[in-house]
Amino acid sequence: MVKTLLKKQFAEIFRNYFYDTKKNKARSKAGTVGYILFFVLIMVVLLGGTFAATASSLCAPLYEAGAGWLYFAIMGTIAILLGIFGSVFSTYTGLYLAKDNDLLLSLPIPVGTIMLARLMGVYLMGLMYAAVVIVPAIIVYLTSVPFSFSALIGCIVYLILISVFVLTLSCLLGWVVAKLSTRLKNKSIVTVLAALLGIGIYYFAYFKAMNLIQDLVANIAVYGPAVREKAYGLYLFGSAAEGNLIGMAASTAFVALCFFVMWRLLGHSFLSLATATGSGEKVRYTARRAKQRSVPAALLSKEFSKLTSNANYMLNCALGTLLIPALGVALLIKGPAVVDVLFSVFGDVGAVAVLLCTALCMACSMNDCAAPSVSLEGKNIWIAQSLPVDPWQILRAKLRVQLLLTMPALLFASLCAVIVLKAPLALSLALLVLPQLFTLFFALLSLTLDLAHANLAWTNELAPIKQSMPVTVALLGGWGFSILLAGVYLLLTPPFGAAVYLWGFAAITGIACLILYLRLRRRGGKDFMEL
């Protein structure tokens, strides 16, 4: 039974490599091989190569200073953090709140067997992410220092300990997330905030850690003994990989104890979490007069409700709403220094203005809510088609969501760029107008593409959000527009100046907006009703 459940668990994990959710059929052998090779390229070559380079820069100086344990402590800590970061959310959905928990629990299968199969899936995910860091670190160490069997055995034990520890912490953190999720009303907003917080903490810790590691390597003779004396547990943890028997025994005992605590906790709470449907407040019904809305307002509210109820939709298609104002604040803080550097390189305030405008337009491309908006109607599109409203009003509501989320934020960032640049009036106005026109063009283009190539047969909402042709083409088109804006000016250096150049680009963008708008206005409703 365990073998069957494990086979099912692994089939779920690697399902996307063998099954096309967009077309609802199995992939071809060539497609499967291509997906697997692409995954190997990302994980092994790109990420593995990055951490191998980091390990190479640390291994020799730390080993020569007699602090090989510190090398493994650093790389092991990075491996644990990456393993947890990569697997904690899959733990939450795959272990505690999997969609087939009710089905499995209704079968004559022991709960412990189901738990074991779930844990193996979590273990595999954590091992995959942790191995990207620790396996290159082990290879670099074994090929850079004199070989010994004790070090080889220590490295193998170290890899196993890290993978089990990642499993333990992922399960504990996933348990916390699952507990919270069963008590929250708006889970999508909380998921988005948690993801943003996690990304922010990760990058903050990454940049801080890089500075700390550089300082540590430069002053290893001073810091090494101090770290060993004040953090003896960290020394034992790192020395286990070098073959230190005391370090291996102490680390194994600690990881085993943590795993035992997690297993007991999971055994007591698995059934209650796996069968939880979420606690809802008992609300006493009070008769209230419904507020009447106009058709545009009601349709707009519907589109915003769809956006805010879908964490994947918000994270992938509306993240710019937060990042664009952050870009404006960064311009106010660091902008003067950046402008000075750009001016020293190009020697022209016009070139700096064009580059700032390019950055604003590229940031605008991060909001592409309209690109999957029609496809997300899915099999329920008949509901929208049956409404007693003009189909153009439905499409206009989808456009307005992207414009309302992007234009105010972009205007703030553009004002920050104008304040920092202190350019002539014509150039400053162009910095305000062109990004707004690009926002309108990008929204119209996104909706036009989705209307022409709508995917309504998806089985997973991520297909139209992340894997659809309209989203890909719209995103690449937005980047292409931005690159073209800067590239043409820097290559040709027009004699009529940057202000005329930007206003000319604005005129072309405005004409493109008018063409797309007229097409949507005349044919969009008909195309929507024929889907």
N, C-alpha and C positions, 0 to 999 in steps of 0.2 A: 504493500500500500504506500509506504514511504517513497519507493521508487516511482510509482505512478504520479504521486503528488509533486515530486520533484520535477518530473518531466513536464507536467502541466505548468509548474511555476517558471521553469526556464523558457517554456514556449511563450508565456505571457511577457517575460522580460525582453525577449528577442523577437517579439511578434512583428514589429515594424520592419525588420529586415527580410521577412518572408511573406508579408501580407501588405497589400496596398489598401489602406483604409479609404483613400479617396475614390478608387475605382471599385472597391468592395470585392477584390479578388486577389488570388495569390500572385506574387511577383514572378517574373521570369527568372531563370537561373542567372542570366547576365545581370539583371537588376539586383538580385540578391548579392551576388559577388561584388558588384559595384558598391553597394551600400556597406558591405563588410569592409572592403578595402578602404573606403572613405573613413569609416570609423577607426580603423587601425592607423590610418594616416594622421588623424587628429589626435588620438590618444597616445600612440607610441612615438610617432615621429615628432609631432609638434610639442605636446605637453611633456612627453618623456625626454625629448631632446633638450627642452628648456631646463628641466630639473637636473638632467645630466650635466649641463653646463654649470649650473649652480653648484652641484656636488664637486665638480672638477676644481672649481675655484676655492673650495673650502677644505678639501681632503688633505692635500699635501701640507699646507702651512699648519693645520691643526695637528696632524699626525706627527710632524717633525717637532712640534712643540710639546709632544707627549699628551695631547688632548684629543686622541682619536675618539674617546667616549663622548666628547662634546660635539664632534662632527655627527655622530649617530643620534645624539640627543636632539640636535637642531633638525636634521633631516627627518627623524622619526616624528617629531612634533608637527612638522609641516605635513607629513603623510597622514597623521591622525586628523588634523584640521580639515584637510582636503577630503579625506574619506567621509568624515561626518557631514561636511557641507554638501557633498555629492549624493549622499544616501539618506539623509534624515527625512526628506519629504517623501521619498519612495517608501521609507519605513512607515510613515504615517498612513499613506494610502494603500500600500501593499500588504501590510501586516495587520493593522488594527481596523481600518475602514475599507477593506477590499469589497468590491461589489458582489462577489460570490460567497461571502462569509455565511450568509443565511443558508445558501444551497449546500455548502459543505457541512455545516453544522447539523443540517437535517438528515445527513447520511449516517449510517452506522460506522463512523470513523472516530477513534479516540481523539479528544481535544489535543492531547500532547502530540499526536502524529501531525495534526494540522499545524500546530505551532512550530514543529520542527521543520516542516516543509516551507512555511513562511520565513522562518529564520534563515534557511539556506539561501533563499532569494535575497534577503537583506545582506547576508554575509557576502554573497557574490558581488553585489553592487559596491559595498564598502571596500572589499578587496581590490576591485578593479581600480577605483580612484586612489586608494592608498598605494597600490603597487606602482602606479605611474610615477610616484615620488621615490619610494623606498627601493624598488628594484634597480633603477639607475644608480642610486646612491651606493648600493651593495656592489654592483658591478665596478663602479669607479674605485671603490675601496679595495676590492680584491685584486684589481689590476694595477693599483698604484703603490701598494705596500708589499713587503715580503709575505709570501703565502704561508698559511698555517692551517691545519685541519681544525684547530679550536676556533679560529676566526670564521671558517666556513660554516661550522656547525652553529656558532653563535649567530651568524647572519640569517641562517634558515630559521632558527628559533625566534629571532627578532622579528622576522617577517610574519610568522604565525602569531606572535604576541600582539603585534600592531593590528593585524586583521581582526583578531578576536576582540581587542579593546575597542576598535572602531565599531564593530557589531554591537558591543555592550552599550557604548555611549549613544549610538544611533537609536537603539531600541528605547533607551531611557528618555532621550529628547523627543522621539516620536510619540512616546507615551504621554509626555507633557502636552504636545501639540494635539494629540487625539482627545485628551481630557478637556482641553480648552475648546476644541471645535464642537464638542457635543453640547456646549453651554452657550455658544455664541449665536446671535441672530444673523448678522451679515458676515458670513464667513469669507466672502470674496474680498471685501475691503480689508479684513484682517489679514488674509493671505497676501494681498498686494503689499500692505505695510510691512508684514514680516519679511517678504522677499526683498523689498527695498532696504529694510534695516540690515538684513543679512548681507546684501551686496555692499552696502556702505561700510559695515564692520569689516568685511573681508578685505576690501581695498585699503581701508585705513590701516588695518593690521599688516597687510602686505608691505605697504610703503614704509611703515614704521619698522617692521622686521628687517627689511633690507638695510636700512640705516644702522640698526642695532647690530646686525651680523657683520657689516663692514667695520664698525667700530670694535667689535669683539675680536675679529681676526687681526686687526691692526695692533691690538693691545692684549693678545692672548696670554702673554707672560704675566700680566697683572690680574686679568679677570679669571683665567682658568682656575687657579687654586682657590680663589674666593668663591666661585660658583660651586666648586666641588665641596667646599667646607660648609657653605650655607644651604645648598640644595643637594644633599647627599642622595636623596631619592632619584634625582635627575641623573646623577653620576652612575648609580646602579643601573638605571634604565639604559643609558648609553653604553655602558661597559658590557652589558649582556651581548651586544652585537660583536664585541671584540673577543668573545669566548670566556669572559670572566664568569666562573662558576657561581660565585656569590651573587653577582648581578643577574644571571639567568634564573637562579632559584628565587631570589626576591621578586623579580619582575613577574615570573610565572605565578608565584603565590598571590601577588596583588591582582593580576588580571583574572586569575581563577576566582578569587573572592568577589570581584566586581561582577563577573559573569554569573556567579551563583546568586548574588543579590538580584540581578536583573531577571534571571530565570524564575526566581520565586515571585517577584513582583508581577511578572508577565503571567505566571500561572494563576495568580489570584485575580487579575484584572482583565485577562484576555476575553473571557466570555462576555463580561459586562460591556466592554468597549466594542467588541466585534458585533454585538447585537444592538448597540445603541442607535437610536434614531434621532437623538438630539432632544434636549429638554426645552419645552416651550412654556412661556409664561401663560397662566390662565388669565385671559383678558375678559372682562365683563363687557358684554355688548351694550353700546350706547347708541341710540338712534341719532344720526346727524344728517344734516342736509348736505348732499354732495355738491361740491363746487363745480359749476359749469365752466368748461374750458372751450376755447375755440379749437377748430380742427388742427391748425398748425401746432398749437401748444400741446394738445393731446398726443399727437404723433411724435413730437419732439420728446415729450416725457417718456413715451414708450421706448424710444431709441436709447435714451439715457439709462432707463431701467435695465435694458438689455446689456448695456456696457457695464454698469456697476454691479450687476449680478454675475459677471463672468470674470474671474481673476485672470485667466489667460488672455482674454480680450484686452483688459486694461493694461497688463504688463507688456504685451507685445505691440499694441496699437495706440496707446495713449500715454506712454511713459514720458514723452516730450513735454507734456503739460507741466511736469515737475522740473525736468532738466533744462528747459529753455529759460525759465526765470533764474535758475541756478547759474546758467551761462551769463545772464545779465549781471548778476551779483559778482561773479568771478571777473567780469570785465571791469566793474567799478573798482575791485580790489587790486587785481593784477594787470588790468588793461594798460595803464600808463607805461609799465615796464615792457609789455608785449609790443605796444605801438612804437616805442623807442627802438626796440630791436628790429622790427619790420621796416621802420623808416631808415635805419642805418643800412639795411640790406638793399632796399629798393630805391631809397632816396626820393620817394615821391609819395605825398599824402594820398594821391588818387589810388595808387596801387594798394596802399593799406586799407583804404575804404572798400575797394573791390574785394579784398581778402576777407574783411569783416563781414561784408554782405554775403559772401560765399559761405562763411561759417554759419551765419544766421539761417540761410536757406537750407543748408545741410541739416541743421538742428531741427528745422521744421519738418524734414522728411521722417522724423521719428514718430510723428503722429499720422497714422494712416488708417483711421477708424473706418473710413468709407470703403476701403479696398475689399474687406471681407463682409461688408454689411448686408449685401443682398444674399450672398451665399449662406450666411448664418441663419437666414429664414428657414433653410433646410426644407424638410418635407411639410412643414407647416406654412409654407408660403401662400397656400390657398386662403389662409385666414386674412392676410394682408390684401390679397387680391379680391376678396369678397367684401371688403369694407366699402361703404357708400361714400367714397371720397375719390377725388381725382388722383390717379396713380402718380402724377407729378408731385403732389403734396407729400406722398410717402418717400419718394426719392429726395425731395428737398429737405425733409427732416433728417435723412441720413447725411446729407451734405452739411447741414447746420451743426450737427454734433462735432464734426471735425473742425469746422471753422470756429465755433465757440470755444473749443478746447485749445486752439492753437493761436488765433489772432491776438487776443489780449496778452497772452504770455509773450508772443513774439514782438508785440509793440513795446512792451516793457524792456525786453532785451535790446531792441533797436534804439530806444531812447538812451539806454546805458552806453551803447556803442557811440552814439552821437556825442554824448557828454565827454566820453574819453577821447574821442578823435579830435574834437574841436575843429571840424572842417568848415569850409565855406557853406553858405546857406543851400545852394543848389545840390551840393554833394550830401549834405545832411538830410535834406528832404528825400533824396533818392534812397538813402539808407532806411528811411521810414516806409517809403512807398513800395519799393521793389519786393522786399520780403513778404509784404501783405498780398501783393499780386501773385507771388509764387505760391503762397498758401492756398489761395483760391484756385489757381491752376492745378496744384497737386491734388486738391480735394476733388475737383471735376474730373481729372484724369483717373484717379483711383476708382471713383464710382462708375465711370464709363467702362473701364476695363472689367470691373466685376459684373456689370450688367451684361457685357458681351460674352464673358466666359464664366458665368455663375456655376458653382458646384453645389448642387442641392442634394446629392446622393451620399453625402459623407456620413460616416458612422462615429467619427470622433471630431469634436469641435476644433481640435488643433489643425485638422486638414485645411479648412478655409482660412484659419487665422495665420498659420505659419508655413503651410506647404502649397498654397495655391499660386497659380500663375499671376493673377491680378496683383497680389501682394508683392510678389518678387519683382514683377515688371515695374510697378509703381515705385517701389523702393529704389531700384536701380535707376529708374528714370529721374527720380529726385536727386540722386547723387550725380547722375550724368549732367543734369541741368547746372548743378553747383560747380562741378569741375569745368564745364564749358564756360561758365561765367568768368571764372578766374583764368582759365587757360588761354582763352582768346585774347584777353587784355594783356596778360604777361608775355605772350608770344608776339603779338602784333604791336603793342604799345601805341594805340591810336593817337594821332597828333591832335585830335580835337578834345582830348582830356577825359578824365574819368567820369565827370558829371554827365557829359553828353553820352558817353558810353553806357552808363547805368540807366539813364533815362531812355535811351534807345532800346536797351534790353527790356526795360519795363513796358515800353510800347509793344514790343513783339510778344511779351508775356500776356499783356492785356488782350491783344488780338486772339491769341491762342485760347484764352479764357472765354472770349466771346463765342468763338467757333464751337468749343466744347459745350458751353451753356446752351446755345441754340440747338445743337444736336440732341442734348438731353431733353430739352424742353419740347421738341417736336416729336422725337422718336422714343425717348426714354420710357414714357408711360406705356406705350404699345409693347415695347420689348419686355417690360416688366410683367405685363399681363399675359404674355405668351410663354413665360418660363414654365 
